[in-house]
Amino acid sequence: HVQLVESGGGSVQAGGSLTLRCTYTKRLGCMAWFRQTPGKEREGVARIVSSGALTTYPDSQKGRIAISQDTAENILYLEMINLKPDDSAMYYCAAAPSWECSWRASEYKIWGQGTQVTVS
């Protein structure tokens, strides 16, 4: 049974940075971060496959975020820099088998409870 618990969210001024953490009980082949604002679908912001062999970001996020994981401590990270008000959202950690790795939130069956990021 895989469980994901996010932490590290908070309020930050525009231009600032945050590092989100996702502690997991078991690592699956694909680990990802999504975000969601009220009334909108969940949007993928970063994913990592096979112990970091492949990391992928949407074009809109390249250069401002980095996903990584500590497999010894079972922690997935999302480092975000130069934050903008549009980055304000609930951020979720998600896991799936590597062959289901995509930007489609529906492919992920395991989710954390989310951590709120507010940029002002």
A tleap script that builds the chain and sets N, CA, C and O, in Angstrom:
source leaprc.protein.ff14SB
mol = sequence {
  NHIE VAL GLN LEU VAL GLU SER GLY GLY GLY
  SER VAL GLN ALA GLY GLY SER LEU THR LEU
  ARG CYS THR TYR THR LYS ARG LEU GLY CYS
  MET ALA TRP PHE ARG GLN THR PRO GLY LYS
  GLU ARG GLU GLY VAL ALA ARG ILE VAL SER
  SER GLY ALA LEU THR THR TYR PRO ASP SER
  GLN LYS GLY ARG ILE ALA ILE SER GLN ASP
  THR ALA GLU ASN ILE LEU TYR LEU GLU MET
  ILE ASN LEU LYS PRO ASP ASP SER ALA MET
  TYR TYR CYS ALA ALA ALA PRO SER TRP GLU
  CYS SER TRP ARG ALA SER GLU TYR LYS ILE
  TRP GLY GLN GLY THR GLN VAL THR VAL CSER
}
set mol.1.N position { 0.852 -1.181 0.000 }
set mol.1.CA position { 0.000 0.000 0.000 }
set mol.1.C position { 0.886 1.229 0.000 }
set mol.1.O position { 1.653 1.448 0.937 }
set mol.2.N position { 0.782 2.031 -1.049 }
set mol.2.CA position { 1.627 3.209 -1.191 }
set mol.2.C position { 0.918 4.420 -0.627 }
set mol.2.O position { -0.242 4.680 -0.945 }
set mol.3.N position { 1.624 5.158 0.210 }
set mol.3.CA position { 1.092 6.409 0.755 }
set mol.3.C position { 2.050 7.543 0.436 }
set mol.3.O position { 3.269 7.372 0.465 }
set mol.4.N position { 1.484 8.699 0.131 }
set mol.4.CA position { 2.256 9.892 -0.198 }
set mol.4.C position { 1.831 11.019 0.728 }
set mol.4.O position { 0.638 11.234 0.942 }
set mol.5.N position { 2.802 11.740 1.279 }
set mol.5.CA position { 2.500 12.856 2.165 }
set mol.5.C position { 3.355 14.053 1.758 }
set mol.5.O position { 4.583 14.007 1.841 }
set mol.6.N position { 2.695 15.123 1.317 }
set mol.6.CA position { 3.405 16.324 0.896 }
set mol.6.C position { 3.607 17.284 2.071 }
set mol.6.O position { 2.848 17.279 3.040 }
set mol.7.N position { 4.632 18.088 1.957 }
set mol.7.CA position { 4.890 19.158 2.912 }
set mol.7.C position { 5.757 20.212 2.237 }
set mol.7.O position { 6.258 20.012 1.130 }
set mol.8.N position { 5.924 21.338 2.927 }
set mol.8.CA position { 6.815 22.372 2.420 }
set mol.8.C position { 6.137 23.547 1.761 }
set mol.8.O position { 6.797 24.524 1.403 }
set mol.9.N position { 4.815 23.471 1.591 }
set mol.9.CA position { 4.116 24.601 1.003 }
set mol.9.C position { 4.066 25.772 1.971 }
set mol.9.O position { 4.454 25.651 3.133 }
set mol.10.N position { 3.583 26.903 1.480 }
set mol.10.CA position { 3.475 28.079 2.318 }
set mol.10.C position { 3.264 29.319 1.482 }
set mol.10.O position { 2.984 29.242 0.285 }
set mol.11.N position { 3.400 30.446 2.116 }
set mol.11.CA position { 3.246 31.732 1.443 }
set mol.11.C position { 4.614 32.328 1.168 }
set mol.11.O position { 5.494 32.310 2.029 }
set mol.12.N position { 4.786 32.848 -0.018 }
set mol.12.CA position { 6.072 33.415 -0.410 }
set mol.12.C position { 5.820 34.597 -1.336 }
set mol.12.O position { 4.808 34.641 -2.036 }
set mol.13.N position { 6.727 35.536 -1.338 }
set mol.13.CA position { 6.606 36.684 -2.234 }
set mol.13.C position { 7.078 36.314 -3.631 }
set mol.13.O position { 7.902 35.418 -3.811 }
set mol.14.N position { 6.542 37.019 -4.610 }
set mol.14.CA position { 6.953 36.805 -5.997 }
set mol.14.C position { 8.463 36.946 -6.109 }
set mol.14.O position { 9.063 37.847 -5.523 }
set mol.15.N position { 9.060 36.049 -6.866 }
set mol.15.CA position { 10.506 36.037 -7.000 }
set mol.15.C position { 11.196 35.113 -6.009 }
set mol.15.O position { 12.387 34.828 -6.137 }
set mol.16.N position { 10.452 34.655 -5.035 }
set mol.16.CA position { 11.015 33.781 -4.022 }
set mol.16.C position { 11.081 32.339 -4.477 }
set mol.16.O position { 10.802 32.026 -5.634 }
set mol.17.N position { 11.455 31.457 -3.553 }
set mol.17.CA position { 11.607 30.046 -3.867 }
set mol.17.C position { 11.026 29.179 -2.765 }
set mol.17.O position { 10.895 29.607 -1.619 }
set mol.18.N position { 10.684 27.962 -3.129 }
set mol.18.CA position { 10.181 26.971 -2.186 }
set mol.18.C position { 10.663 25.600 -2.620 }
set mol.18.O position { 10.888 25.352 -3.805 }
set mol.19.N position { 10.817 24.717 -1.654 }
set mol.19.CA position { 11.094 23.320 -1.959 }
set mol.19.C position { 10.012 22.467 -1.297 }
set mol.19.O position { 9.873 22.449 -0.074 }
set mol.20.N position { 9.261 21.770 -2.123 }
set mol.20.CA position { 8.228 20.877 -1.627 }
set mol.20.C position { 8.809 19.487 -1.436 }
set mol.20.O position { 9.727 19.068 -2.142 }
set mol.21.N position { 8.253 18.792 -0.469 }
set mol.21.CA position { 8.679 17.425 -0.193 }
set mol.21.C position { 7.492 16.489 -0.264 }
set mol.21.O position { 6.374 16.853 0.100 }
set mol.22.N position { 7.747 15.280 -0.736 }
set mol.22.CA position { 6.735 14.232 -0.737 }
set mol.22.C position { 7.390 12.986 -0.167 }
set mol.22.O position { 8.284 12.400 -0.778 }
set mol.23.N position { 6.936 12.594 1.003 }
set mol.23.CA position { 7.448 11.380 1.627 }
set mol.23.C position { 6.577 10.208 1.203 }
set mol.23.O position { 5.354 10.278 1.318 }
set mol.24.N position { 7.185 9.130 0.714 }
set mol.24.CA position { 6.400 8.004 0.225 }
set mol.24.C position { 6.822 6.718 0.930 }
set mol.24.O position { 7.956 6.579 1.388 }
set mol.25.N position { 5.881 5.789 1.000 }
set mol.25.CA position { 6.154 4.519 1.669 }
set mol.25.C position { 6.781 3.518 0.708 }
set mol.25.O position { 7.485 2.601 1.131 }
set mol.26.N position { 6.523 3.695 -0.592 }
set mol.26.CA position { 7.096 2.806 -1.596 }
set mol.26.C position { 7.223 3.591 -2.894 }
set mol.26.O position { 6.285 4.268 -3.315 }
set mol.27.N position { 8.363 3.497 -3.511 }
set mol.27.CA position { 8.578 4.227 -4.761 }
set mol.27.C position { 8.065 3.409 -5.946 }
set mol.27.O position { 8.391 2.232 -6.097 }
set mol.28.N position { 7.259 4.060 -6.777 }
set mol.28.CA position { 6.851 3.456 -8.044 }
set mol.28.C position { 7.720 4.017 -9.161 }
set mol.28.O position { 8.466 4.975 -8.959 }
set mol.29.N position { 7.618 3.417 -10.326 }
set mol.29.CA position { 8.496 3.789 -11.424 }
set mol.29.C position { 8.363 5.225 -11.876 }
set mol.29.O position { 9.318 5.809 -12.387 }
set mol.30.N position { 7.183 5.803 -11.693 }
set mol.30.CA position { 6.942 7.178 -12.099 }
set mol.30.C position { 6.435 7.971 -10.905 }
set mol.30.O position { 5.421 7.625 -10.300 }
set mol.31.N position { 7.151 9.037 -10.576 }
set mol.31.CA position { 6.723 9.934 -9.506 }
set mol.31.C position { 6.561 11.324 -10.121 }
set mol.31.O position { 7.387 11.756 -10.925 }
set mol.32.N position { 5.508 12.006 -9.743 }
set mol.32.CA position { 5.224 13.276 -10.409 }
set mol.32.C position { 4.652 14.294 -9.432 }
set mol.32.O position { 4.142 13.953 -8.365 }
set mol.33.N position { 4.756 15.548 -9.835 }
set mol.33.CA position { 4.105 16.653 -9.123 }
set mol.33.C position { 3.068 17.267 -10.059 }
set mol.33.O position { 3.331 17.520 -11.235 }
set mol.34.N position { 1.900 17.494 -9.506 }
set mol.34.CA position { 0.828 18.196 -10.198 }
set mol.34.C position { 0.413 19.385 -9.342 }
set mol.34.O position { 0.741 19.458 -8.158 }
set mol.35.N position { -0.309 20.307 -9.952 }
set mol.35.CA position { -0.879 21.402 -9.188 }
set mol.35.C position { -2.283 21.684 -9.695 }
set mol.35.O position { -2.630 21.377 -10.836 }
set mol.36.N position { -3.071 22.271 -8.827 }
set mol.36.CA position { -4.459 22.538 -9.180 }
set mol.36.C position { -4.951 23.785 -8.474 }
set mol.36.O position { -4.685 23.998 -7.291 }
set mol.37.N position { -5.676 24.608 -9.222 }
set mol.37.CA position { -6.363 25.762 -8.654 }
set mol.37.C position { -7.864 25.527 -8.784 }
set mol.37.O position { -8.294 24.754 -9.639 }
set mol.38.N position { -8.660 26.179 -7.954 }
set mol.38.CA position { -10.116 25.947 -7.977 }
set mol.38.C position { -10.703 26.144 -9.373 }
set mol.38.O position { -10.439 27.144 -10.042 }
set mol.39.N position { -11.494 25.178 -9.789 }
set mol.39.CA position { -12.167 25.270 -11.070 }
set mol.39.C position { -11.352 24.823 -12.255 }
set mol.39.O position { -11.838 24.840 -13.386 }
set mol.40.N position { -10.116 24.423 -12.016 }
set mol.40.CA position { -9.256 23.992 -13.115 }
set mol.40.C position { -8.814 22.549 -12.914 }
set mol.40.O position { -8.833 22.034 -11.796 }
set mol.41.N position { -8.413 21.900 -14.009 }
set mol.41.CA position { -7.916 20.539 -13.919 }
set mol.41.C position { -6.504 20.523 -13.338 }
set mol.41.O position { -5.789 21.525 -13.359 }
set mol.42.N position { -6.135 19.384 -12.832 }
set mol.42.CA position { -4.778 19.237 -12.330 }
set mol.42.C position { -3.795 19.308 -13.490 }
set mol.42.O position { -4.004 18.718 -14.550 }
set mol.43.N position { -2.715 20.050 -13.253 }
set mol.43.CA position { -1.713 20.304 -14.278 }
set mol.43.C position { -0.392 19.694 -13.836 }
set mol.43.O position { 0.079 19.959 -12.730 }
set mol.44.N position { 0.201 18.889 -14.687 }
set mol.44.CA position { 1.487 18.312 -14.352 }
set mol.44.C position { 2.595 19.345 -14.435 }
set mol.44.O position { 2.637 20.126 -15.386 }
set mol.45.N position { 3.498 19.367 -13.452 }
set mol.45.CA position { 4.605 20.327 -13.461 }
set mol.45.C position { 5.965 19.661 -13.518 }
set mol.45.O position { 6.946 20.301 -13.898 }
set mol.46.N position { 6.049 18.393 -13.151 }
set mol.46.CA position { 7.336 17.694 -13.226 }
set mol.46.C position { 7.095 16.214 -12.991 }
set mol.46.O position { 6.183 15.836 -12.256 }
set mol.47.N position { 7.910 15.382 -13.615 }
set mol.47.CA position { 7.830 13.955 -13.352 }
set mol.47.C position { 9.219 13.361 -13.470 }
set mol.47.O position { 10.099 13.894 -14.147 }
set mol.48.N position { 9.383 12.246 -12.792 }
set mol.48.CA position { 10.678 11.587 -12.750 }
set mol.48.C position { 10.435 10.083 -12.878 }
set mol.48.O position { 9.534 9.524 -12.252 }
set mol.49.N position { 11.257 9.452 -13.699 }
set mol.49.CA position { 11.088 8.034 -13.989 }
set mol.49.C position { 12.371 7.276 -13.663 }
set mol.49.O position { 13.476 7.764 -13.900 }
set mol.50.N position { 12.206 6.090 -13.121 }
set mol.50.CA position { 13.317 5.151 -12.925 }
set mol.50.C position { 14.490 5.747 -12.163 }
set mol.50.O position { 15.601 5.850 -12.682 }
set mol.51.N position { 14.220 6.139 -10.922 }
set mol.51.CA position { 15.285 6.621 -10.028 }
set mol.51.C position { 16.035 7.821 -10.592 }
set mol.51.O position { 17.236 7.968 -10.365 }
set mol.52.N position { 15.348 8.659 -11.310 }
set mol.52.CA position { 15.980 9.873 -11.802 }
set mol.52.C position { 16.627 9.745 -13.153 }
set mol.52.O position { 17.275 10.682 -13.620 }
set mol.53.N position { 16.467 8.598 -13.797 }
set mol.53.CA position { 17.068 8.430 -15.120 }
set mol.53.C position { 16.460 9.407 -16.123 }
set mol.53.O position { 17.120 9.808 -17.082 }
set mol.54.N position { 15.230 9.781 -15.905 }
set mol.54.CA position { 14.581 10.699 -16.836 }
set mol.54.C position { 13.686 11.643 -16.059 }
set mol.54.O position { 12.800 11.214 -15.320 }
set mol.55.N position { 13.927 12.940 -16.233 }
set mol.55.CA position { 13.050 13.956 -15.648 }
set mol.55.C position { 12.445 14.765 -16.784 }
set mol.55.O position { 13.104 15.048 -17.785 }
set mol.56.N position { 11.191 15.130 -16.616 }
set mol.56.CA position { 10.494 15.829 -17.681 }
set mol.56.C position { 9.696 16.972 -17.097 }
set mol.56.O position { 9.112 16.854 -16.020 }
set mol.57.N position { 9.675 18.093 -17.824 }
set mol.57.CA position { 8.932 19.267 -17.400 }
set mol.57.C position { 8.152 19.838 -18.589 }
set mol.57.O position { 8.605 19.757 -19.731 }
set mol.58.N position { 6.999 20.405 -18.317 }
set mol.58.CA position { 6.314 21.119 -19.408 }
set mol.58.C position { 7.157 22.335 -19.816 }
set mol.58.O position { 7.918 22.861 -19.005 }
set mol.59.N position { 7.023 22.770 -21.047 }
set mol.59.CA position { 7.810 23.916 -21.521 }
set mol.59.C position { 7.622 25.141 -20.632 }
set mol.59.O position { 8.553 25.921 -20.433 }
set mol.60.N position { 6.424 25.302 -20.105 }
set mol.60.CA position { 6.125 26.485 -19.292 }
set mol.60.C position { 6.882 26.502 -17.973 }
set mol.60.O position { 6.999 27.552 -17.342 }
set mol.61.N position { 7.396 25.356 -17.548 }
set mol.61.CA position { 8.064 25.266 -16.248 }
set mol.61.C position { 9.575 25.135 -16.351 }
set mol.61.O position { 10.277 25.259 -15.348 }
set mol.62.N position { 10.077 24.888 -17.537 }
set mol.62.CA position { 11.515 24.658 -17.680 }
set mol.62.C position { 12.313 25.860 -17.208 }
set mol.62.O position { 12.004 27.005 -17.537 }
set mol.63.N position { 13.347 25.572 -16.429 }
set mol.63.CA position { 14.223 26.619 -15.936 }
set mol.63.C position { 13.858 27.140 -14.569 }
set mol.63.O position { 14.670 27.800 -13.920 }
set mol.64.N position { 12.656 26.858 -14.121 }
set mol.64.CA position { 12.227 27.391 -12.819 }
set mol.64.C position { 11.958 26.307 -11.798 }
set mol.64.O position { 11.808 26.598 -10.611 }
set mol.65.N position { 11.895 25.068 -12.237 }
set mol.65.CA position { 11.624 24.008 -11.292 }
set mol.65.C position { 12.583 22.839 -11.531 }
set mol.65.O position { 13.156 22.684 -12.609 }
set mol.66.N position { 12.732 22.032 -10.491 }
set mol.66.CA position { 13.558 20.834 -10.606 }
set mol.66.C position { 12.985 19.760 -9.702 }
set mol.66.O position { 12.700 20.010 -8.531 }
set mol.67.N position { 12.821 18.577 -10.243 }
set mol.67.CA position { 12.333 17.445 -9.469 }
set mol.67.C position { 13.500 16.525 -9.183 }
set mol.67.O position { 14.357 16.314 -10.041 }
set mol.68.N position { 13.535 15.983 -7.994 }
set mol.68.CA position { 14.588 15.048 -7.624 }
set mol.68.C position { 14.051 14.135 -6.534 }
set mol.68.O position { 12.987 14.381 -5.966 }
set mol.69.N position { 14.797 13.086 -6.255 }
set mol.69.CA position { 14.355 12.208 -5.177 }
set mol.69.C position { 15.545 11.614 -4.445 }
set mol.69.O position { 16.615 11.390 -5.011 }
set mol.70.N position { 15.315 11.373 -3.183 }
set mol.70.CA position { 16.286 10.705 -2.327 }
set mol.70.C position { 15.726 9.310 -2.084 }
set mol.70.O position { 14.853 9.124 -1.236 }
set mol.71.N position { 16.227 8.338 -2.825 }
set mol.71.CA position { 15.667 6.983 -2.728 }
set mol.71.C position { 16.029 6.306 -1.414 }
set mol.71.O position { 15.357 5.362 -1.001 }
set mol.72.N position { 17.072 6.772 -0.760 }
set mol.72.CA position { 17.438 6.192 0.537 }
set mol.72.C position { 16.456 6.631 1.623 }
set mol.72.O position { 16.148 5.866 2.537 }
set mol.73.N position { 15.968 7.868 1.515 }
set mol.73.CA position { 15.045 8.406 2.509 }
set mol.73.C position { 13.590 8.363 2.044 }
set mol.73.O position { 12.693 8.746 2.794 }
set mol.74.N position { 13.348 7.906 0.825 }
set mol.74.CA position { 11.983 7.852 0.260 }
set mol.74.C position { 11.331 9.234 0.246 }
set mol.74.O position { 10.220 9.411 0.746 }
set mol.75.N position { 12.029 10.203 -0.327 }
set mol.75.CA position { 11.510 11.565 -0.417 }
set mol.75.C position { 11.625 12.055 -1.856 }
set mol.75.O position { 12.663 11.913 -2.503 }
set mol.76.N position { 10.549 12.625 -2.327 }
set mol.76.CA position { 10.515 13.273 -3.640 }
set mol.76.C position { 10.487 14.773 -3.401 }
set mol.76.O position { 9.734 15.264 -2.560 }
set mol.77.N position { 11.321 15.506 -4.156 }
set mol.77.CA position { 11.413 16.949 -3.981 }
set mol.77.C position { 10.925 17.682 -5.220 }
set mol.77.O position { 10.973 17.160 -6.334 }
set mol.78.N position { 10.454 18.901 -5.000 }
set mol.78.CA position { 10.177 19.815 -6.099 }
set mol.78.C position { 10.730 21.171 -5.685 }
set mol.78.O position { 10.176 21.838 -4.812 }
set mol.79.N position { 11.816 21.569 -6.314 }
set mol.79.CA position { 12.416 22.861 -6.044 }
set mol.79.C position { 11.876 23.869 -7.042 }
set mol.79.O position { 11.895 23.628 -8.249 }
set mol.80.N position { 11.400 24.982 -6.546 }
set mol.80.CA position { 10.821 26.018 -7.394 }
set mol.80.C position { 11.494 27.346 -7.087 }
set mol.80.O position { 11.635 27.730 -5.926 }
set mol.81.N position { 11.906 28.038 -8.133 }
set mol.81.CA position { 12.550 29.341 -7.979 }
set mol.81.C position { 11.793 30.383 -8.792 }
set mol.81.O position { 10.975 30.048 -9.648 }
set mol.82.N position { 12.081 31.662 -8.510 }
set mol.82.CA position { 11.463 32.755 -9.244 }
set mol.82.C position { 9.948 32.563 -9.342 }
set mol.82.O position { 9.363 32.647 -10.422 }
set mol.83.N position { 9.343 32.310 -8.210 }
set mol.83.CA position { 7.913 32.032 -8.184 }
set mol.83.C position { 7.095 33.252 -8.583 }
set mol.83.O position { 7.458 34.397 -8.312 }
set mol.84.N position { 5.966 32.958 -9.244 }
set mol.84.CA position { 5.059 34.005 -9.706 }
set mol.84.C position { 3.688 33.780 -9.089 }
set mol.84.O position { 3.377 32.665 -8.672 }
set mol.85.N position { 2.862 34.823 -9.026 }
set mol.85.CA position { 1.509 34.631 -8.471 }
set mol.85.C position { 0.736 33.510 -9.179 }
set mol.85.O position { -0.073 32.829 -8.550 }
set mol.86.N position { 0.978 33.316 -10.472 }
set mol.86.CA position { 0.300 32.244 -11.205 }
set mol.86.C position { 0.715 30.856 -10.737 }
set mol.86.O position { 0.059 29.870 -11.075 }
set mol.87.N position { 1.779 30.765 -9.976 }
set mol.87.CA position { 2.199 29.480 -9.430 }
set mol.87.C position { 1.405 29.093 -8.194 }
set mol.87.O position { 1.540 27.978 -7.691 }
set mol.88.N position { 0.579 30.007 -7.702 }
set mol.88.CA position { -0.249 29.714 -6.530 }
set mol.88.C position { -1.208 28.585 -6.856 }
set mol.88.O position { -1.955 28.661 -7.832 }
set mol.89.N position { -1.192 27.542 -6.046 }
set mol.89.CA position { -2.030 26.372 -6.291 }
set mol.89.C position { -1.830 25.377 -5.163 }
set mol.89.O position { -0.947 25.527 -4.319 }
set mol.90.N position { -2.679 24.355 -5.174 }
set mol.90.CA position { -2.443 23.187 -4.323 }
set mol.90.C position { -1.537 22.251 -5.128 }
set mol.90.O position { -1.846 21.901 -6.267 }
set mol.91.N position { -0.437 21.859 -4.530 }
set mol.91.CA position { 0.519 20.985 -5.200 }
set mol.91.C position { 0.383 19.567 -4.656 }
set mol.91.O position { 0.358 19.344 -3.446 }
set mol.92.N position { 0.295 18.617 -5.582 }
set mol.92.CA position { 0.099 17.227 -5.234 }
set mol.92.C position { 1.243 16.357 -5.742 }
set mol.92.O position { 1.787 16.577 -6.825 }
set mol.93.N position { 1.580 15.391 -4.952 }
set mol.93.CA position { 2.512 14.347 -5.351 }
set mol.93.C position { 1.680 13.162 -5.848 }
set mol.93.O position { 0.627 12.862 -5.286 }
set mol.94.N position { 2.150 12.496 -6.893 }
set mol.94.CA position { 1.420 11.364 -7.457 }
set mol.94.C position { 2.394 10.280 -7.881 }
set mol.94.O position { 3.559 10.549 -8.174 }
set mol.95.N position { 1.898 9.052 -7.910 }
set mol.95.CA position { 2.748 7.922 -8.277 }
set mol.95.C position { 2.006 6.989 -9.215 }
set mol.95.O position { 0.788 6.826 -9.131 }
set mol.96.N position { 2.771 6.380 -10.111 }
set mol.96.CA position { 2.204 5.437 -11.067 }
set mol.96.C position { 3.309 4.498 -11.540 }
set mol.96.O position { 4.490 4.812 -11.393 }
set mol.97.N position { 2.940 3.351 -12.104 }
set mol.97.CA position { 3.967 2.513 -12.735 }
set mol.97.C position { 4.629 3.277 -13.878 }
set mol.97.O position { 4.010 4.156 -14.477 }
set mol.98.N position { 5.865 2.950 -14.179 }
set mol.98.CA position { 6.610 3.715 -15.171 }
set mol.98.C position { 5.926 3.732 -16.533 }
set mol.98.O position { 6.019 4.728 -17.250 }
set mol.99.N position { 5.233 2.637 -16.910 }
set mol.99.CA position { 4.591 2.592 -18.222 }
set mol.99.C position { 3.346 3.456 -18.299 }
set mol.99.O position { 2.795 3.643 -19.384 }
set mol.100.N position { 2.889 3.987 -17.172 }
set mol.100.CA position { 1.731 4.879 -17.164 }
set mol.100.C position { 2.150 6.326 -16.955 }
set mol.100.O position { 1.298 7.183 -16.720 }
set mol.101.N position { 3.414 6.609 -17.034 }
set mol.101.CA position { 3.923 7.954 -16.772 }
set mol.101.C position { 3.496 8.907 -17.882 }
set mol.101.O position { 3.802 8.678 -19.053 }
set mol.102.N position { 2.795 9.966 -17.521 }
set mol.102.CA position { 2.327 10.939 -18.499 }
set mol.102.C position { 1.954 12.217 -17.773 }
set mol.102.O position { 2.133 12.336 -16.561 }
set mol.103.N position { 1.431 13.175 -18.533 }
set mol.103.CA position { 0.919 14.404 -17.929 }
set mol.103.C position { -0.573 14.301 -17.626 }
set mol.103.O position { -1.179 15.264 -17.156 }
set mol.104.N position { -1.155 13.165 -17.887 }
set mol.104.CA position { -2.583 13.000 -17.633 }
set mol.104.C position { -2.811 12.579 -16.187 }
set mol.104.O position { -2.381 11.501 -15.776 }
set mol.105.N position { -3.471 13.409 -15.433 }
set mol.105.CA position { -3.712 13.119 -14.020 }
set mol.105.C position { -4.487 11.819 -13.854 }
set mol.105.O position { -4.321 11.133 -12.845 }
set mol.106.N position { -5.322 11.469 -14.813 }
set mol.106.CA position { -6.146 10.262 -14.712 }
set mol.106.C position { -5.316 8.982 -14.731 }
set mol.106.O position { -5.810 7.925 -14.340 }
set mol.107.N position { -4.062 9.059 -15.181 }
set mol.107.CA position { -3.206 7.881 -15.225 }
set mol.107.C position { -2.662 7.523 -13.834 }
set mol.107.O position { -2.185 6.409 -13.614 }
set mol.108.N position { -2.740 8.466 -12.914 }
set mol.108.CA position { -2.163 8.271 -11.590 }
set mol.108.C position { -3.254 7.855 -10.611 }
set mol.108.O position { -4.259 8.548 -10.453 }
set mol.109.N position { -3.046 6.723 -9.961 }
set mol.109.CA position { -4.054 6.205 -9.024 }
set mol.109.C position { -3.702 6.529 -7.578 }
set mol.109.O position { -4.537 6.372 -6.688 }
set mol.110.N position { -2.485 6.976 -7.338 }
set mol.110.CA position { -2.033 7.216 -5.970 }
set mol.110.C position { -1.654 8.688 -5.841 }
set mol.110.O position { -0.819 9.201 -6.586 }
set mol.111.N position { -2.292 9.356 -4.872 }
set mol.111.CA position { -2.106 10.783 -4.662 }
set mol.111.C position { -1.901 11.098 -3.195 }
set mol.111.O position { -2.391 10.388 -2.317 }
set mol.112.N position { -1.168 12.173 -2.941 }
set mol.112.CA position { -1.093 12.708 -1.600 }
set mol.112.C position { -2.245 13.661 -1.357 }
set mol.112.O position { -3.115 13.837 -2.210 }
set mol.113.N position { -2.241 14.279 -0.174 }
set mol.113.CA position { -3.343 15.161 0.194 }
set mol.113.C position { -3.128 16.592 -0.296 }
set mol.113.O position { -4.051 17.406 -0.271 }
set mol.114.N position { -1.922 16.892 -0.735 }
set mol.114.CA position { -1.620 18.214 -1.270 }
set mol.114.C position { -1.010 19.150 -0.249 }
set mol.114.O position { -1.188 18.990 0.958 }
set mol.115.N position { -0.278 20.139 -0.768 }
set mol.115.CA position { 0.282 21.199 0.059 }
set mol.115.C position { 0.095 22.517 -0.689 }
set mol.115.O position { 0.393 22.615 -1.880 }
set mol.116.N position { -0.398 23.518 0.018 }
set mol.116.CA position { -0.773 24.779 -0.617 }
set mol.116.C position { 0.433 25.695 -0.791 }
set mol.116.O position { 1.232 25.881 0.127 }
set mol.117.N position { 0.545 26.258 -1.979 }
set mol.117.CA position { 1.561 27.275 -2.270 }
set mol.117.C position { 0.839 28.557 -2.659 }
set mol.117.O position { -0.010 28.557 -3.550 }
set mol.118.N position { 1.183 29.648 -1.985 }
set mol.118.CA position { 0.582 30.943 -2.277 }
set mol.118.C position { 1.693 31.946 -2.542 }
set mol.118.O position { 2.566 32.158 -1.701 }
set mol.119.N position { 1.651 32.558 -3.717 }
set mol.119.CA position { 2.670 33.536 -4.114 }
set mol.119.C position { 1.989 34.889 -4.281 }
set mol.119.O position { 1.016 35.016 -5.025 }
set mol.120.N position { 2.499 35.884 -3.596 }
set mol.120.CA position { 1.868 37.206 -3.669 }
set mol.120.C position { 2.879 38.285 -4.038 }
set mol.120.O position { 2.520 39.458 -4.143 }
savepdb mol mol.pdb
quit
